[in-house]
Amino acid sequence: MKVILFGATGMVGQGVLRECLLDPGIEQVLVVGRSPTGQRHAKLREVLHKDFTDFSTIESDLTGYDACFFCLGVSSVGMDPERYRHLTYDVTMAAAKTLVALNPNMVFTYVTGRSTDSTEQGPVRWARVKGKTENDLLKLPFKAAYMFRPAGIQPLHGVRSKTSWVNAIYVVAAPLLSYLARTSPKFMTTSEQLGRAMIKVARDGYRKPVLESEDINAI
Ligand SMILES: NC(=O)c1ccc[n+]([C@@H]2O[C@H](COP(=O)([O-])OP(=O)(O)OC[C@H]3O[C@@H](n4cnc5c(N)ncnc54)[C@H](OP(=O)(O)O)[C@@H]3O)[C@@H](O)[C@H]2O)c1
């Protein structure tokens, strides 16, 4: 597979990038980001881009791929609601619409989170925004689209969050998270397991479009 990865500098994306570079079935990884990953690898190519609502200037770079791992995303904590909606919905849909037009046979995988609200009507704002994003992605004419809803993610192999308070929690709670990752698949996965599951689903498909933490861990 030739794959495109968004959010490769973040906690989820670092884990997915590591697994992509290790996977012999992936021949090329194109990272699209606003800052460099700092990594060098024969399979890795990076495109730096500024406006994540308009990809028209890099369309030729985005053509000819089999799968996209969309790991770009932000926490809603402390963020202006409209900014959160813009970064979650507008940015994701702009990328997805460009990609599906250029690569109609692409499989698109998107990382949201546990408790995402598919009804778009519930009381929690972030969950409604993620739910609408998932629902609208699933309407696009990709070969297939899969929504990954991890709960907690134990960072492995040096993976770190871009968000300092998330990092602090993961460092302080490392022993507990490690225990939960082994015993509570509903509430915890690892960055390695999530990356491997996304690759496997992009390659082989899955029996349903929305994968919860326990599905991710069972793959
Ligand atoms: N971490 C968890 O435990 C966890 C659990 C469940 C679900 N999730 C979900 O997974 C997704 C990714 O989370 P994460 O923990 O990997 O986040 P993160 O560590 O904060 O990384 C965020 C990524 O998004 C990019 N990004 C943020 N704002 C951007 C913007 N305006 N334009 C372009 N790129 C931007 C960042 O790029 P820069 O390096 O350029 O800033 C970085 O690559 C989110 O949707 C989150 O809700 C995370």
The ligand as an SDF file (V2000), in Angstrom:
LIG
                    3D

 48 52  0  0  0  0  0  0  0  0999 V2000
   -4.0890   10.9550   22.8220 N   0  0  0  0  0  0  0  0  0  0  0  0
   -5.1190   10.2540   23.2550 C   0  0  0  0  0  0  0  0  0  0  0  0
   -5.0870    9.6440   24.3400 O   0  0  0  0  0  0  0  0  0  0  0  0
   -6.3690   10.1500   22.4070 C   0  0  0  0  0  0  0  0  0  0  0  0
   -7.3870    9.2800   22.8260 C   0  0  0  0  0  0  0  0  0  0  0  0
   -8.5310    9.1750   22.0570 C   0  0  0  0  0  0  0  0  0  0  0  0
   -8.6720    9.9170   20.9070 C   0  0  0  0  0  0  0  0  0  0  0  0
   -7.6810   10.7760   20.5180 N   0  0  0  0  0  0  0  0  0  0  0  0
   -7.8840   11.5670   19.3020 C   0  0  0  0  0  0  0  0  0  0  0  0
   -6.8360   11.3600   18.3890 O   0  0  0  0  0  0  0  0  0  0  0  0
   -6.6220   12.5470   17.6180 C   0  0  0  0  0  0  0  0  0  0  0  0
   -5.1470   12.9240   17.6810 C   0  0  0  0  0  0  0  0  0  0  0  0
   -4.8070   13.1490   19.0410 O   0  0  0  0  0  0  0  0  0  0  0  0
   -3.2970   13.2440   19.5350 P   0  0  0  0  0  0  0  0  0  0  0  0
   -3.3000   12.8100   20.9700 O   0  0  0  0  0  0  0  0  0  0  0  0
   -2.3960   12.5750   18.5750 O   0  0  0  0  0  0  0  0  0  0  0  0
   -3.0710   14.8290   19.4730 O   0  0  0  0  0  0  0  0  0  0  0  0
   -1.7040   15.6350   19.5950 P   0  0  0  0  0  0  0  0  0  0  0  0
   -0.6190   14.8360   20.1870 O   0  0  0  0  0  0  0  0  0  0  0  0
   -2.0900   16.9310   20.2410 O   0  0  0  0  0  0  0  0  0  0  0  0
   -1.3220   15.9080   18.0470 O   0  0  0  0  0  0  0  0  0  0  0  0
   -2.1470   16.6860   17.2360 C   0  0  0  0  0  0  0  0  0  0  0  0
   -1.7240   16.5460   15.7820 C   0  0  0  0  0  0  0  0  0  0  0  0
   -2.6080   17.3610   14.9850 O   0  0  0  0  0  0  0  0  0  0  0  0
   -1.8310   18.3740   14.3290 C   0  0  0  0  0  0  0  0  0  0  0  0
   -2.5370   19.6430   14.3350 N   0  0  0  0  0  0  0  0  0  0  0  0
   -3.1610   20.2350   15.3850 C   0  0  0  0  0  0  0  0  0  0  0  0
   -3.6730   21.4130   15.0140 N   0  0  0  0  0  0  0  0  0  0  0  0
   -3.3720   21.5750   13.7130 C   0  0  0  0  0  0  0  0  0  0  0  0
   -3.6350   22.6080   12.7580 C   0  0  0  0  0  0  0  0  0  0  0  0
   -4.2970   23.7150   13.0840 N   0  0  0  0  0  0  0  0  0  0  0  0
   -3.1830   22.4550   11.4930 N   0  0  0  0  0  0  0  0  0  0  0  0
   -2.4820   21.3510   11.1540 C   0  0  0  0  0  0  0  0  0  0  0  0
   -2.1990   20.3370   12.0010 N   0  0  0  0  0  0  0  0  0  0  0  0
   -2.6430   20.4560   13.2760 C   0  0  0  0  0  0  0  0  0  0  0  0
   -0.5570   18.5040   15.1330 C   0  0  0  0  0  0  0  0  0  0  0  0
    0.4510   19.0540   14.2840 O   0  0  0  0  0  0  0  0  0  0  0  0
    1.6310   20.0380   14.8580 P   0  0  0  0  0  0  0  0  0  0  0  0
    2.7390   19.1190   15.2830 O   0  0  0  0  0  0  0  0  0  0  0  0
    1.9800   20.8770   13.6900 O   0  0  0  0  0  0  0  0  0  0  0  0
    1.0450   20.8150   16.0110 O   0  0  0  0  0  0  0  0  0  0  0  0
   -0.3040   17.0500   15.5280 C   0  0  0  0  0  0  0  0  0  0  0  0
    0.2590   16.3400   14.4620 O   0  0  0  0  0  0  0  0  0  0  0  0
   -7.5400   13.6230   18.2110 C   0  0  0  0  0  0  0  0  0  0  0  0
   -8.6900   13.7360   17.4140 O   0  0  0  0  0  0  0  0  0  0  0  0
   -7.8970   13.0620   19.5690 C   0  0  0  0  0  0  0  0  0  0  0  0
   -9.1670   13.4920   20.0130 O   0  0  0  0  0  0  0  0  0  0  0  0
   -6.5270   10.9100   21.2370 C   0  0  0  0  0  0  0  0  0  0  0  0
  1  2  1  0
  2  3  2  0
  2  4  1  0
  4  5  1  0
  4 48  2  0
  5  6  2  0
  6  7  1  0
  7  8  2  0
  8  9  1  0
  8 48  1  0
  9 10  1  0
  9 46  1  0
 10 11  1  0
 11 12  1  0
 11 44  1  0
 12 13  1  0
 13 14  1  0
 14 15  2  0
 14 16  1  0
 14 17  1  0
 17 18  1  0
 18 19  2  0
 18 20  1  0
 18 21  1  0
 21 22  1  0
 22 23  1  0
 23 24  1  0
 23 42  1  0
 24 25  1  0
 25 26  1  0
 25 36  1  0
 26 27  1  0
 26 35  1  0
 27 28  2  0
 28 29  1  0
 29 30  1  0
 29 35  2  0
 30 31  1  0
 30 32  2  0
 32 33  1  0
 33 34  2  0
 34 35  1  0
 36 37  1  0
 36 42  1  0
 37 38  1  0
 38 39  2  0
 38 40  1  0
 38 41  1  0
 42 43  1  0
 44 45  1  0
 44 46  1  0
 46 47  1  0
M  CHG  2   8   1  16  -1
M  END
$$$$
